[in-house]
Amino acid sequence: MSKLQRVTQLKMPVVQGEYYLVPTVRYEYCGKVRDWPVFLPRHADAEFFNFFDQHYHVDPRFLTKRDFDGVSSPRRDGFAQCQASPLVRNTWASGESQIVPHPPVIWKRRRCARSVIPYRYGSTKEVQALCAAHAGQQCVDSAGGWICPHQHFAMGSVSVDDDGIQTCPLHGLKIDAATGVVL
């Protein structure tokens, strides 16, 4: 058996049906406690999204069909749910909200169930402001492909569309896959 690659160190998009080492976090999400596959890094989104809590976004590429269908709703498919609702939870203690901390990331063998991640919120004013703020920036090249300048996500495992563009699955920044320039 060949050694599995960490999804964060790929320079080519993931392939549906193949196995990878994927970062996971055991947490409650959509009412279920699971080892959820997540995009790294954990981050907050105060500047553009007014979201101050540290969180992860669930990586829908590595959700089983059951979990993908389970996070979907009549208003949102699994992609939209993973993009709009990060992995963060509040509890109420003595009438005050407290964030439930994330446990450590554990790398697990996961099968890629879907290789393309359609970004559902590109037309929102927040995403448009984010894109305008980063337009023209040069991404850093790394062992994991271009690094998105917003939250430093390694883009190497993300598919490239027919126009040669990679869209960051965290917040929708579009990057020219050939040059690494944010569009």
BAPASE-333833 format. One record per residue (C-alpha): x negated, y, z; residue in one letter. Coordinates in steps of 0.02 Angstrom, whole numbers, padded with zeros to 5 digits, always signed. Each point is the difference from the previous one (the first is absolute). Example, Ala and Ser with C-alpha at 12.3 -4.5 7.8 and 13.67 -1.06 7.14 Angstrom:
BEGIN
-00615-00225+00390A/-00069+00172-00033S/
END
This chain:
BEGIN
+00000+00000+00000M/-00071+00169-00048S/-00020+00137+00127K/+00150+00117+00006L/-00028+00184-00034Q/+00059+00137+00116R/+00130+00098-00094V/-00083+00163+00058T/-00161-00045-00091Q/+00073-00039-00171L/-00045+00102-00154K/+00136-00084-00103M/+00187-00005+00032P/+00071-00148+00095V/+00071-00143-00102V/+00172-00068+00036Q/-00011-00178+00067G/-00181+00017+00059E/-00055-00002+00183Y/-00096+00138+00089Y/-00053+00049+00175L/+00124+00134+00050V/+00005+00112+00154P/+00152-00041+00108T/+00075+00072+00158V/+00119-00097+00113R/+00139+00124+00032Y/+00188+00024-00003E/+00060+00069-00167Y/+00177+00002-00066C/+00052-00098+00154G/-00123-00142-00027K/-00165-00038+00086V/-00123-00064-00128R/-00182+00013-00053D/+00037+00138-00125W/-00125+00029-00142P/-00055+00182+00007V/-00095+00128-00099F/-00152+00071+00089L/-00038+00120+00077P/+00119+00037+00141R/+00039+00185-00010H/+00118+00143+00041A/+00085+00111-00129D/+00023+00166+00089A/-00058+00118-00137E/+00120-00046-00142F/+00129-00114+00079F/+00018+00071+00177N/-00032-00175+00069F/-00120+00011+00146F/-00003-00182+00060D/-00139-00119-00050Q/+00071-00135-00114H/-00031-00127-00136Y/+00097-00027-00160H/+00054-00178-00034V/-00079-00071-00159D/+00147-00072-00101P/-00116-00095-00117R/-00029-00130+00136F/+00175-00015+00073L/+00085-00167-00023T/+00162+00005-00099K/+00095-00023+00164R/-00088+00148+00083D/+00011+00110-00156F/+00187-00034-00010D/+00014+00022+00189G/-00071+00177-00001V/+00109+00048-00149S/+00169+00082+00026S/+00142+00063-00109P/-00087+00171-00001R/-00181-00056-00020R/-00089-00144-00084D/-00152-00075+00086G/-00121+00121-00086F/+00098+00153+00054A/+00019-00066+00178Q/-00186-00032+00018C/-00040+00174-00068Q/+00129+00098+00100A/-00005-00093+00166S/-00174-00029+00071P/-00048-00125+00133L/+00029+00104+00157V/+00125-00020+00141R/+00063+00103+00145N/+00064-00066+00165T/+00090+00095+00134W/-00073-00003+00174A/+00077+00112+00134S/+00091+00097-00136G/-00160+00041-00096E/-00054-00068-00168S/-00162-00098-00001Q/-00090-00072-00149I/-00029-00188+00006V/-00187-00019-00038P/-00058-00106-00145H/-00097-00158+00040P/-00166-00030-00088P/-00001-00040-00185V/-00022-00186-00038I/-00056-00057-00172W/+00109-00141-00068K/+00009-00103-00158R/+00149+00064-00099R/+00070-00037-00171R/+00033+00148-00115C/+00187-00007-00039A/+00006+00157-00106R/-00146+00093-00076S/+00083+00164-00052V/+00059+00127+00129I/+00124+00124-00075P/-00009+00162+00100Y/+00178+00055+00038R/-00024+00175+00073Y/-00109+00094-00126G/+00131+00133-00032S/+00022+00055+00182T/-00060+00174+00046K/-00121-00072+00129E/-00085-00114-00125V/-00004+00140-00129Q/-00087+00115+00127A/-00125-00138+00042L/-00038-00028-00185C/-00022+00186-00032A/-00118+00017+00148A/-00114-00140-00063H/+00013+00028-00189A/-00170+00000-00085G/-00094-00077+00146Q/-00128-00133-00039Q/+00025-00164+00094C/-00150-00085+00077V/-00046-00168-00078D/-00025-00143+00123S/-00009-00188+00013A/+00191+00006+00003G/+00022+00112-00151G/+00048+00183+00002W/+00038+00069+00173I/+00158+00104+00005C/-00048+00171+00072P/+00159+00019+00103H/-00010-00145+00125Q/-00155-00088-00067H/+00087-00155-00067F/-00111-00113-00110A/+00091-00009-00167M/-00095-00145-00082G/+00139-00127+00027S/+00136+00113-00071V/+00063-00033-00177S/-00030+00125-00139V/+00151+00052-00105D/+00007+00009-00190D/-00061+00181+00006D/-00157-00046+00098G/+00065+00069+00166I/-00008-00076+00174Q/+00131+00061+00123T/-00049-00004+00183C/+00129-00111+00086P/-00009+00100+00161L/+00063+00169-00062H/+00004+00002-00189G/-00158+00093-00053L/-00037-00040-00182K/-00181-00034-00045I/-00078-00020-00171D/-00067-00178+00013A/-00145+00033-00120A/-00067+00162+00077T/+00065+00000+00179G/+00073+00174-00019V/+00165+00036+00090V/+00132+00055-00125L/
END
